[in-house]
Amino acid sequence: MVFDNQEARSILRMIETEHLDIRAVTLGVSLRGCAAASLAETCDRVYDHLMRVAARLVPVAAEVQAAYGVPIVNKRVAVTPVALIGEPSGARSYVPLAHVLDRAAAELGIDYIAGFSALVEKGMTAGDCVLIDSIPEALATTERVCSSVNVATTRAGINMDAVLAMGHVIKALAERTADRDGIGCAKLVTFANMPEDNPFVAGAMHGVGEGDLSLNVGVSGPGVVLSALRRLREGPGRVTLSEVAETIKRMAFKVTRAGELIGREVARRLGPQVRFGIVDLSLAPTPVIGDSVAEILEVMGLERTGCPGTTAALALLTDAVKKGGAMASSSVGGLSGAFIPVAEDHDMAAAVEAGALSLAKLEAMTAVCSVGLDMVAVPGDTSAETLAAIIADEIAIGVFNGKTTAVRIIPVPGKRAGERAVYGGLLGEAPIMAVSSFSPSSFVRMGGRIPAPLISLRN
């Protein structure tokens, strides 16, 4: 990739004044050769393999950051879904595998390691069941391990037995981390149409269709888009939504170019055994003022995120981001769009507290963004069945629209709607959102599978 002087100056300005950073470089590692007949041997193989292949990730990322002056916020590893690796051992718990992943991550100096995962969209094997049952203890007793479970695809439909199981898992995990406002649930995502190359936690994994090693990069540019739109709106004359879309496309192009440059350079320095995978061009907000997706929506003309028009504005934003990124790179992947995590976006949280943004409106917005209900806090007394029903609603949006959707929800023990859960750092603070008092229990307890929609018949 070749950058001219003007493009380089533009990127430098975005870094210095508009919060541009590389949110994550994520090394995908296949563990398929680590499975063994005993869990102890599997754990030893996993640890040795990770320490060998990921040893240079952090120092190489530091070298590239110093050489290019582009901040790389997180260094992460994603592994093959652990349910596949643990199953041959016949073990009744995979918590020891989670501890090995956590230990390796700490010694490697990486921020998170993801892939304590299972793919159960059509059914659950013995290993999948063990993985799901292990999640509460595994995430409550580790610091860096992240987990995800794919419960549906457009091709397979929705596994409602798995959805109900996840409701109980989330409830149990929140209770195990009650002293920290249920923070364990921030490391767990329930998916429909889960991508195999997502660099963002908690939903990252190294898909079964990937090679031995790949390097995926996640960029973050809400501040860049926000600044550009502010300049546009402050200029002379009337501004149309067509001009807004064009401005977003141009900014997404620049952000994606910067992300691919850094990602390819990290992969190159790691050596020929590491293949550059994708750049995920999602706008990922932080709690920092000026680095917010909700602020972008309000600069577009909404009085408050969540008011009528919010879904349409978010649709414009997501589409323009995808178009701009697709023009900048032939390696776009992952989730790629706009994230709307309530806790991690200060203005999104403020919209909830102002009464403008409800759980129902947030769900409607997820039909046009790149993820789903993300970092949403609900009252601690929310039942497992209600949690499962919230998941089912969101997953249905993904399945019936042929897109990825996900749920990262936190029932905060001992707290009620209107209170706050405080997590700190990139996780921010979450206002606790009200949940319907009417029960979906009879529906979700029926179990079975919601069949795949007609659009799945594409052959």
N, C-alpha and C positions, 0 to 999 in steps of 0.2 A: 504494500500500500504506500502511495506517495502523497504527502501533504505539502501544499504550497505555503508560502509565508503568511498569506492572509488567513488561511484556514488554521494554521498553527496559532496565530495571534487570537483568533476567535475562540479556540479551545482554551487557551490560557485565561482569557477573560471569564469564560464560563466557570473555570475552576476557582478563580480568585474571588469572584463576586456573586456567583449564581449557584453555589452548592453542587457543582458537577463533581461526581466521583465515580469510581468503579465500585459498585456496591459489593460485588463478590467475584472472586475467581474460584471456581469450584472444580477440583480434580475428581473426575469420575473413575472409580476403581472397580474392576471386576473381581469378585471373590469366588467365582464359580469353581476355581481350582482348589478352594480351601475346605470344601465339605469333606467330612470324615465320618467314620462309624461311631466315634465317641465325641461328645461335646467338648471335652477337655482338649482333644487333639484338634478339633475345629477351631477352638479359641486360640490355640498356639499358632496354627497356620494363619489365621486372620491377622493376629498381632504382627507376626514376622513379615507377612506380605505388605501390610500397611507401612511398617517402619522402613521397609526397603524401597517401595515405589513412591512414597509421598515425602520422603525425608527432605527433599530440596524445595518443596512447594513454598514454604514461608520465606526462606532466604532469597529465592528467585523472585518472588513477588516484591520483596523489599528492594532488590536490585533494579527491577523495572520501574518501580515507583520513583526511586531516586534518579534514574536515567531520564525519565520522561516528565517528572513533576506532576503526575496524575495520581491523586490519592486512591489507594486500593484499601477499602475499609475492612473487608472480611476475606479471610482465607479459609476455604472449606473443603471438605471431602464428602463425596456421595458414593455409596457402595451398592452393590447388588442387593435386592430385597432380602433381608436376613432370613425370612421364612424359608426361602429356597435353600439357603446355606445350612440352616440348622436342622431341617427335616430329616436328612439321612442319618443323623445321630440318634433319632428316636427319643431325644430329651423331652422332659415334661415342662421345662422352663428355659427360656432363652435369655433370662436376666444375666447370666454369666457372659454371654456374647455382648450384651449392652455394656457391661463393665469393661470388657476388653476394648471395645470401640472407644469408650470414654478415656481409658488409660492411654491408648495410642494417640488420640486427639490431643490430650494434655502434653504428652511428650513431644509431639510434632509441633506444638505451638499453634495449632489451627483453632478457629473460633467455634465451629460446629462440625459434627459429622452426622450425616443423614443417611437413611436407608434402613432403619429398623422398621421394615415395611412388609406388607403383604398385599397381594393382588387377588381379590376375592369377588370380582364382579359377577361371576357365574356360580360360584360354589366355594366351599372351604375345605382344604385338605387338613390332615392332622397337624401338619406343620403350621399352616395358617392359623388354626385355632390356638396352638401354643403361643404363637407370636402375639396374637391379639390379647390373650389372657395375660401375657407377660408385660404388656405396655405400662400399666399403672406403676408397678414396682420398678421397672426398668427406667422410666423417665423420672420417677421421684428420687431415685438413688444415683442419678448421673447428672452431670452439669452440661455436657456438650452434645449429647445424643438426641437426635430428632427422629420422629416417627411419622409414618403416613400409611394409610390404608385406602386402596382403591376399591370402592364398593359398587361401582357401576360403569358401564360404557354404553355408548349409543348402539353398539352392535349386540351387547348382551342383555341390556336392560338393567334393572336395579335389584341387587340382592338385599331384600329387606331384612333377612335374618342377620346379615352383617351390619346393616344400618342400626338395628336395635342393639346389637352387641356393642357398637361404638358408643351409643348413648350411655350404656352402663360403664364402659371403659372411661369415658370422659368424666362421668360422675365420680368414679373411684379415684381417678388421678387428681381431680380437684381436691378431694378430701385428704389425700396423701400429702398435698402441698398447701394445705389450708393456712399454714403460718405465713405463707408468701402470696396470699390472695389467689391460690390455685394456679400458680405460674407454670406448673408442669404442663397444663393444657396448651400453653403457648408453643410447646414443642411438638404438637400433634395435629395433623391435618387429615381430614376425611375427604376423599376425592371422587369425582366422576371424570372419566377420560384423562387420567393422570399422564402427563408427558414424561418421557423417559430421559429427558436431557435438561430438566429444570435446574438452574444453578441456585435458586433461592430456597432457603430453609423457611419453614420446617418441612416443606414438601419435596425436597430434592431426593433423587435416587439415581442409581446407575442402571439403566434399563437393560433387560435381557437381550435386546437387539443391538446393544453397544459393543464396542471392542474392548480390549484389555484396559486401555487408559485413554481418557479424553479430557480436554480442558474446556469448560464452558464458562462464559463470563456474563455477569448481570450488571447492566449499567443503571444509572439513576439520574433522571434529569428533570424532576418537577420544577426545581428552581430556575432552570434554564428556560423552560416553556413559560413559566409565570412571568419572568422578567421580559421576555419577548412580547407577550400579550399586553403587559402593562405599557410597554413602549408603543405598541400598536394603538391601544385605546387612548393614550394621551396625545397622539398625533392629531393633525388637522383633519377635518372632514368626517363624514359618516363611515363607520366601520361595519361591514357585513359579516355574517357567519361564514361566508365563503372565504373571506380574507383571514378570518380566525383560523379556519382549517388549513389554509396554505401556510400560515405562519407556524402552526404546530408541526406540519410536515417538514418544513425546513429545519426546525430545531431538532426534531427526531432524527433527521438525516445526520446532522452534525454529531449528536450524542452517540448514535450507533457507530459512526465512523471511528470516534475516539475509543469506544468500547472494543471494537474488533481489532484495532491497532494494538491495544494493550493485551488483549487475550491472545492474539497470535504471537506476540513477542514473548509472553510468559511460556506458552507452549513450545516455542522454538528453543528457549533457553533450558527448558526441562529435558529436552533431548528428542531424538527421532521416534522414540517409543511412545511419545505422547501426541495424540492427534488433536488438533484444534477442532472443537465441536461446533458450538453455536454461540451467538450473542443474543441474550434475552434483553429486549429493549424496553421492558416494562418501566413505567414511571413508578418508582417505589419511594413513597414519602418517608420522612422522618419527623420526630417531634419538634424539630427546629422550625422556627417561624421563617416563612419564605421558601420552605421545601415541602409544600403541601399540595396534594391533588385537589382537595376541597377549595383551597384558595384559587386554583386555576378556574374551577367552575364558577366561582363568584366573580372573578375578573371578567368572565364571559358574559356577565350581566345578571346572575342570580343574586337576589338579596341574601339568601342563606342556602347553603347546600341542604337538600332535602325538600325544598319548596317545589311546586309544580314547574316542570321544565328541566329538572335535574337529570332525569334519565336521558332525555334528548341531548343535553349538553355533554354528558358522559359518553354517549354513543359517538358524538362528533369527535371528542377528544381521543377515544380509543381507536377509532378508524383512522384518524389522521396520523397518530403515532405509528400504527402498523404500516401505513402507506409510505411514510417517510423512512422508516427503518428498512422496509423491503427494498427501497431504491438504493439504500446505502450498503447493503450486504446481501450476499447470496446464502448466508449461513444463519439467518434468523431462526430462532427456535424457542424452546421453553414455553413460557406463558405469553410474553410480549403483548403489552397493552397498558392498562392503568390499574394499579392496585388501590383498593379503598379500605385499608385496615383502620378501624376506628381508633384503637389505642395509639397506633404509630403515626397518626396524622393529627396534629394539634387542632387544626380547624375542623376536621371531621368530628372530633370529640366535642368541640365547642358547639357544633351544630346540634349534636344530640342533647347537650345540656340546655340549649336554647329552645328545645322542643320542636325544631325544624325537621330533624331526621329521626325517623322511627325504624324499628326492626323491619316492618313491612315495606317501607320505602327503600331501605337498604337492600332488601331482597330483590325488589324490582330493578334496582340499579345493577345488580350482578348479572342480569340478563345481557348486558351490553359491555361489561368490563372483562378483564382478563382472568379474574379469579372468582371470588365469591364472598361469603360472609367471613370476614377476616379480622381476627383479634377483637371479637365481639364479647363483651362481658354481660352476663345475665345473672339474675338473683341466684343465690346459693341453694335455695329450696326448689329450683326448677327440677322436675323429675327426669329420670333417665328416658322415659317414654316421650316426654316433650322435647328433650334434646334430640332424640332420634327422629322425631317428626320434623323439627327444624332442619336437620340434616337432609331428610328425605325431600322436603320442598326444594332445597337448594340443589341437590343432586338431580332432581327432575328437570330443572332448568337446563343443566348441562346436557343431560341425556337427550332431551327432546329438541334441543337446538344444536346438537352436534358440536359442542364446545366443552372446554374444561371448566368445571366449577369445583369449589372446595369449601369446606367449613373448618374454621379454627375458632372454636367457641369456648368460653370459660365461665362455668357456673361458680361464682365466687362465694366460697363458704362463709356463712354468717352475715352476708351483706344483701341489701335490698335495692330495688330500682331507685335511682337518684343518687346513690352513694358512688364512691370512686374506688377503683382498684389501682394501686401504684406498683409499677414494675421497674421503671427506670431504664436508662440507656435507650437503645433503639426501640424497645418495646413500649415505652411511654407510659401513659396513664389512661385508663378506660372508665368512662362513665357507665354505670350499670344500667342496661336498657330493660324496659318492661317487656314481659312476655305475656301472651294471652292466658287468661285464667281458665279457659275451656280446654278439656282434656282430649288428646288424640289417642289415648292408650289403646282402646279397642282396635283401632286401625293398625297401629304399628305392631301390635302383638299378633296379628294374623300371620305375619311372616310370609315366607315364600318369595316369589320374584315378581316384580312389575315388569311385564314383557317389554322387549325392545320396541321402539316406535317404528312406524312404517318407513321412515327415512333410512332405517338401517339396511333396508333391502336394496342395496346399490349395485349389485352385480348384474 
